Amino acid sequence: MKKYASTMPFPFSRAVEANGFLFLSGQLSMTNTGEPVKGSVEEQTRLVLQNVEATLKACGSSLDKIVRITVWLSDMAHFQAFNNAYRPHFPDGFPARTTVVSRLAFDLDVEMEVQALA
């Protein structure tokens, strides 16, 4: 098992690699130093996916190796806007996905948790 340190000031690993899989910690619309970045749902979704992609790359993986994503939205009214920003990132087919509604840290609107092949 390998743990990838986070640059954020929170007590979690950026990702953990185990048995050929990467398990990424929940990704919010934030800078590398942990500052929340507010914006539209589309903007937050794009930044979260950029952060996911950067984490995967740092761990030797990529977006096309994602197996599963769990998505939290602050309100299901954001579902269509989220999907509009999410869709272009997976031109070769989508990972398995679950979407739920929850109050999120820093009152942001989008969070994703990813499992990918290492």
Secondary structure as UniProt FT lines:
FT   STRAND          2..4
FT   STRAND          15..18
FT   TURN            19..20
FT   STRAND          21..24
FT   STRAND          27..28
FT   TURN            32..33
FT   HELIX           41..58
FT   TURN            59..60
FT   HELIX           63..65
FT   STRAND          66..73
FT   HELIX           76..78
FT   HELIX           79..86
FT   HELIX           87..89
FT   TURN            91..92
FT   STRAND          96..101
FT   HELIX           105..107
FT   STRAND          110..117
//
